[in-house]
Each structure stands twice: as C-alpha cells, then as structure tokens.
Amino acid sequence: MSSDRLSSENVHATTVAKNGRAVLISGPSGSGKSDLALRLFDRGFQLVSDDRTLLRKDGARLVASAPPTIEGRLEVRGIGIVDVDHLSEAVVALVVELSRDIDRLPEQGAQRTIRGVSVPVVAIDAQTASAAAKVELALDRRGLAL
C-alpha cells in the first residue's frame, strides 16, 4: 500500500468526478449514494469510489481515491456489484450531504472542513428526480475551482 493511502482518512461516502472536480456524496446506508452516482454517470461524471472513500490532503487540496479492494466497483441495488469506468483519484470540490430534510433557502457559503481543507457543502434529497441536476448545478455554482 502506498504511503499516500496510509496517510488517508477512510470515510463512508461515494465520490464521483467531472472534469477533474470531485463530489463527495455522504449519507447513511441506504440513503441513495450509489444510486445518485449512477444517475450522475448520465451527466458525464465518473466514479472515483463507491461507499468508502480515501481522503488525503495534498497541499491546500483534498484528494479522493478508492480503497484498492473496491476500486472501479459500484453497488447497484437489485443488480449487484458491477465494474465501471473510474478515475484513480480526483480533487474534492464539493460535499453533498444526502437528507430528506432540505431547507427551501439554505445558508449560502456553508463549508465542511475535512483534514484541514474547507470544502463547500450542500444538502440534497437523493430521492427527487432532480437530484443529479442539483448536484451538477451546485458543483458549477458553489464547487471549488481546480
């Protein structure tokens, strides 16, 4: 195992990326992390890691990757674990917290600090039809630039 992986924090989250910018999707088991990732593939996102994500600090950036045992694999409920195209790592630009309790007009500029890096955070209900569009919009409007 590389020293980067040894110095990483392993978190319960699914991570997808588009144009090198990663979205860390967090939420309890069964909240729709993998399902939302699957829907984001149709919008040009690629898998970084499903269900567990390794996070390491690289200068002022937070970098996400998959634990070796699950790299390139996505759990699709009702189908099983499938191999998918994936990225080996990507810089985290946004955190999405899955919740059913969403503020109509949430506080702007909310941040979460992970391994000393502040990352914008938004809450999204993964069960809504517009969830994937909201993730992409949040990444474009609130996500960190590369």
ZADO-1210 file (C-alpha; in nm, 4 decimals, padded with zeros to 6 digits):
<atoms>
<atom x="00.0000" y="00.0000" z="00.0000" code="MET" pos="1"/>
<atom x="00.1360" y="00.3439" z="-00.0870" code="SER" pos="2"/>
<atom x="00.2248" y="00.5954" z="00.1827" code="SER" pos="3"/>
<atom x="-00.0499" y="00.8230" z="00.0425" code="ASP" pos="4"/>
<atom x="-00.3126" y="00.5612" z="00.1211" code="ARG" pos="5"/>
<atom x="-00.1630" y="00.5058" z="00.4682" code="LEU" pos="6"/>
<atom x="-00.1980" y="00.8785" z="00.5446" code="SER" pos="7"/>
<atom x="-00.5550" y="00.8892" z="00.4146" code="SER" pos="8"/>
<atom x="-00.8785" y="00.9069" z="00.6093" code="GLU" pos="9"/>
<atom x="-01.1331" y="00.6404" z="00.5113" code="ASN" pos="10"/>
<atom x="-01.4866" y="00.7889" z="00.5117" code="VAL" pos="11"/>
<atom x="-01.8328" y="00.6453" z="00.4444" code="HIS" pos="12"/>
<atom x="-01.9077" y="00.8288" z="00.1190" code="ALA" pos="13"/>
<atom x="-01.9381" y="00.7775" z="-00.2558" code="THR" pos="14"/>
<atom x="-01.7298" y="01.0019" z="-00.4799" code="THR" pos="15"/>
<atom x="-01.7825" y="01.0944" z="-00.8441" code="VAL" pos="16"/>
<atom x="-01.5990" y="01.3490" z="-01.0572" code="ALA" pos="17"/>
<atom x="-01.6438" y="01.5555" z="-01.3695" code="LYS" pos="18"/>
<atom x="-01.3644" y="01.7485" z="-01.5399" code="ASN" pos="19"/>
<atom x="-01.1277" y="01.6641" z="-01.2539" code="GLY" pos="20"/>
<atom x="-01.3557" y="01.8065" z="-00.9821" code="ARG" pos="21"/>
<atom x="-01.4922" y="01.5536" z="-00.7344" code="ALA" pos="22"/>
<atom x="-01.8184" y="01.5484" z="-00.5442" code="VAL" pos="23"/>
<atom x="-01.8102" y="01.3627" z="-00.2128" code="LEU" pos="24"/>
<atom x="-02.1621" y="01.2237" z="-00.1515" code="ILE" pos="25"/>
<atom x="-02.2228" y="01.1460" z="00.2160" code="SER" pos="26"/>
<atom x="-02.5209" y="00.9990" z="00.3952" code="GLY" pos="27"/>
<atom x="-02.6314" y="00.6987" z="00.5957" code="PRO" pos="28"/>
<atom x="-02.6522" y="00.3497" z="00.4475" code="SER" pos="29"/>
<atom x="-02.9483" y="00.3226" z="00.2128" code="GLY" pos="30"/>
<atom x="-02.9783" y="00.6997" z="00.1587" code="SER" pos="31"/>
<atom x="-02.9071" y="00.6735" z="-00.2144" code="GLY" pos="32"/>
<atom x="-02.5353" y="00.7495" z="-00.2529" code="LYS" pos="33"/>
<atom x="-02.4685" y="00.4784" z="-00.5123" code="SER" pos="34"/>
<atom x="-02.7989" y="00.5373" z="-00.6914" code="ASP" pos="35"/>
<atom x="-02.7250" y="00.9089" z="-00.7232" code="LEU" pos="36"/>
<atom x="-02.3760" y="00.8268" z="-00.8545" code="ALA" pos="37"/>
<atom x="-02.5336" y="00.6013" z="-01.1174" code="LEU" pos="38"/>
<atom x="-02.7638" y="00.8845" z="-01.2300" code="ARG" pos="39"/>
<atom x="-02.4690" y="01.1260" z="-01.2427" code="LEU" pos="40"/>
<atom x="-02.2905" y="00.8982" z="-01.4924" code="PHE" pos="41"/>
<atom x="-02.5550" y="01.0066" z="-01.7469" code="ASP" pos="42"/>
<atom x="-02.4397" y="01.3659" z="-01.6894" code="ARG" pos="43"/>
<atom x="-02.0734" y="01.2917" z="-01.7665" code="GLY" pos="44"/>
<atom x="-01.9494" y="01.2102" z="-01.4168" code="PHE" pos="45"/>
<atom x="-01.7159" y="00.9175" z="-01.3494" code="GLN" pos="46"/>
<atom x="-01.6811" y="00.7029" z="-01.0407" code="LEU" pos="47"/>
<atom x="-01.3917" y="00.7643" z="-00.8057" code="VAL" pos="48"/>
<atom x="-01.5132" y="00.5414" z="-00.5217" code="SER" pos="49"/>
<atom x="-01.8377" y="00.3844" z="-00.4032" code="ASP" pos="50"/>
<atom x="-01.9431" y="00.3642" z="-00.0378" code="ASP" pos="51"/>
<atom x="-01.5945" y="00.4149" z="00.1107" code="ARG" pos="52"/>
<atom x="-01.3597" y="00.6937" z="00.0025" code="THR" pos="53"/>
<atom x="-01.0000" y="00.7603" z="00.0991" code="LEU" pos="54"/>
<atom x="-00.9290" y="01.1297" z="00.1550" code="LEU" pos="55"/>
<atom x="-00.5825" y="01.2799" z="00.1786" code="ARG" pos="56"/>
<atom x="-00.4563" y="01.6340" z="00.1967" code="LYS" pos="57"/>
<atom x="-00.2309" y="01.7429" z="-00.0889" code="ASP" pos="58"/>
<atom x="-00.1157" y="02.0970" z="-00.0167" code="GLY" pos="59"/>
<atom x="-00.4338" y="02.3059" z="00.0048" code="ALA" pos="60"/>
<atom x="-00.6409" y="02.0427" z="-00.1764" code="ARG" pos="61"/>
<atom x="-00.8375" y="01.7386" z="-00.0628" code="LEU" pos="62"/>
<atom x="-00.7868" y="01.4369" z="-00.2892" code="VAL" pos="63"/>
<atom x="-01.0282" y="01.1421" z="-00.3071" code="ALA" pos="64"/>
<atom x="-00.9481" y="00.7860" z="-00.4154" code="SER" pos="65"/>
<atom x="-01.0883" y="00.4362" z="-00.3669" code="ALA" pos="66"/>
<atom x="-00.9634" y="00.1690" z="-00.1309" code="PRO" pos="67"/>
<atom x="-00.7915" y="-00.0929" z="-00.3512" code="PRO" pos="68"/>
<atom x="-01.0491" y="-00.3627" z="-00.2692" code="THR" pos="69"/>
<atom x="-01.3396" y="-00.1664" z="-00.4212" code="ILE" pos="70"/>
<atom x="-01.1681" y="00.0381" z="-00.6925" code="GLU" pos="71"/>
<atom x="-01.3807" y="00.0510" z="-01.0086" code="GLY" pos="72"/>
<atom x="-01.6816" y="-00.1161" z="-00.8480" code="ARG" pos="73"/>
<atom x="-02.0314" y="00.0194" z="-00.7859" code="LEU" pos="74"/>
<atom x="-02.3088" y="-00.1459" z="-00.5878" code="GLU" pos="75"/>
<atom x="-02.6347" y="-00.1299" z="-00.7801" code="VAL" pos="76"/>
<atom x="-02.9187" y="-00.2458" z="-00.5572" code="ARG" pos="77"/>
<atom x="-03.1195" y="-00.5212" z="-00.7202" code="GLY" pos="78"/>
<atom x="-02.8385" y="-00.5989" z="-00.9657" code="ILE" pos="79"/>
<atom x="-02.5252" y="-00.6431" z="-00.7552" code="GLY" pos="80"/>
<atom x="-02.1718" y="-00.5125" z="-00.7693" code="ILE" pos="81"/>
<atom x="-02.0702" y="-00.4048" z="-01.1178" code="VAL" pos="82"/>
<atom x="-01.7405" y="-00.2928" z="-01.2698" code="ASP" pos="83"/>
<atom x="-01.7497" y="00.0625" z="-01.4081" code="VAL" pos="84"/>
<atom x="-01.5064" y="00.3038" z="-01.5682" code="ASP" pos="85"/>
<atom x="-01.3443" y="00.5067" z="-01.2945" code="HIS" pos="86"/>
<atom x="-01.0817" y="00.7625" z="-01.2049" code="LEU" pos="87"/>
<atom x="-00.7983" y="00.6665" z="-00.9723" code="SER" pos="88"/>
<atom x="-00.8286" y="00.9993" z="-00.7879" code="GLU" pos="89"/>
<atom x="-00.9780" y="01.3478" z="-00.8099" code="ALA" pos="90"/>
<atom x="-00.9699" y="01.6752" z="-00.6161" code="VAL" pos="91"/>
<atom x="-01.2763" y="01.7238" z="-00.3943" code="VAL" pos="92"/>
<atom x="-01.4612" y="02.0417" z="-00.4951" code="ALA" pos="93"/>
<atom x="-01.7973" y="01.9859" z="-00.3213" code="LEU" pos="94"/>
<atom x="-01.9561" y="01.7817" z="-00.0438" code="VAL" pos="95"/>
<atom x="-02.3169" y="01.6706" z="-00.0902" code="VAL" pos="96"/>
<atom x="-02.4970" y="01.5614" z="00.2252" code="GLU" pos="97"/>
<atom x="-02.7975" y="01.3427" z="00.1486" code="LEU" pos="98"/>
<atom x="-03.1022" y="01.4275" z="00.3561" code="SER" pos="99"/>
<atom x="-03.4800" y="01.4225" z="00.3313" code="ARG" pos="100"/>
<atom x="-03.4966" y="01.7447" z="00.5373" code="ASP" pos="101"/>
<atom x="-03.3907" y="02.0207" z="00.2965" code="ILE" pos="102"/>
<atom x="-03.4140" y="02.3931" z="00.3688" code="ASP" pos="103"/>
<atom x="-03.6007" y="02.5767" z="00.0966" code="ARG" pos="104"/>
<atom x="-03.3500" y="02.8641" z="00.1039" code="LEU" pos="105"/>
<atom x="-03.0350" y="02.7243" z="00.2679" code="PRO" pos="106"/>
<atom x="-02.7493" y="02.9255" z="00.4101" code="GLU" pos="107"/>
<atom x="-02.5097" y="03.0262" z="00.1339" code="GLN" pos="108"/>
<atom x="-02.1425" y="02.9569" z="00.1775" code="GLY" pos="109"/>
<atom x="-02.1750" y="02.6549" z="00.4085" code="ALA" pos="110"/>
<atom x="-01.8450" y="02.4692" z="00.4410" code="GLN" pos="111"/>
<atom x="-01.7163" y="02.1442" z="00.5881" code="ARG" pos="112"/>
<atom x="-01.3551" y="02.1124" z="00.6990" code="THR" pos="113"/>
<atom x="-01.2001" y="01.7734" z="00.6220" code="ILE" pos="114"/>
<atom x="-00.8341" y="01.7032" z="00.7017" code="ARG" pos="115"/>
<atom x="-00.7840" y="02.0784" z="00.7396" code="GLY" pos="116"/>
<atom x="-00.9335" y="02.1673" z="00.3997" code="VAL" pos="117"/>
<atom x="-01.2583" y="02.3692" z="00.3783" code="SER" pos="118"/>
<atom x="-01.4957" y="02.2420" z="00.1113" code="VAL" pos="119"/>
<atom x="-01.8392" y="02.3842" z="00.0167" code="PRO" pos="120"/>
<atom x="-02.1299" y="02.1667" z="00.1292" code="VAL" pos="121"/>
<atom x="-02.4917" y="02.1398" z="00.0129" code="VAL" pos="122"/>
<atom x="-02.7818" y="01.9204" z="00.1238" code="ALA" pos="123"/>
<atom x="-02.9751" y="01.7305" z="-00.1426" code="ILE" pos="124"/>
<atom x="-03.2582" y="01.4780" z="-00.1288" code="ASP" pos="125"/>
<atom x="-03.1325" y="01.1882" z="-00.3421" code="ALA" pos="126"/>
<atom x="-03.4873" y="01.0578" z="-00.3884" code="GLN" pos="127"/>
<atom x="-03.6004" y="01.3538" z="-00.6002" code="THR" pos="128"/>
<atom x="-03.5985" y="01.3326" z="-00.9787" code="ALA" pos="129"/>
<atom x="-03.3866" y="01.6482" z="-00.9972" code="SER" pos="130"/>
<atom x="-03.1141" y="01.5300" z="-00.7562" code="ALA" pos="131"/>
<atom x="-02.8494" y="01.4701" z="-01.0265" code="ALA" pos="132"/>
<atom x="-02.9213" y="01.8065" z="-01.1883" code="ALA" pos="133"/>
<atom x="-02.8929" y="01.9760" z="-00.8474" code="LYS" pos="134"/>
<atom x="-02.5542" y="01.8137" z="-00.7833" code="VAL" pos="135"/>
<atom x="-02.4231" y="01.9350" z="-01.1178" code="GLU" pos="136"/>
<atom x="-02.5636" y="02.2846" z="-01.0612" code="LEU" pos="137"/>
<atom x="-02.4118" y="02.3007" z="-00.7111" code="ALA" pos="138"/>
<atom x="-02.0735" y="02.1876" z="-00.8444" code="LEU" pos="139"/>
<atom x="-02.0843" y="02.4539" z="-01.1171" code="ASP" pos="140"/>
<atom x="-02.2026" y="02.7347" z="-00.8895" code="ARG" pos="141"/>
<atom x="-02.0536" y="02.6527" z="-00.5471" code="ARG" pos="142"/>
<atom x="-01.7792" y="02.3978" z="-00.6021" code="GLY" pos="143"/>
<atom x="-01.4129" y="02.4829" z="-00.5622" code="LEU" pos="144"/>
<atom x="-01.2198" y="02.5590" z="-00.8792" code="ALA" pos="145"/>
<atom x="-00.9215" y="02.3402" z="-00.9674" code="LEU" pos="146"/>
</atoms>
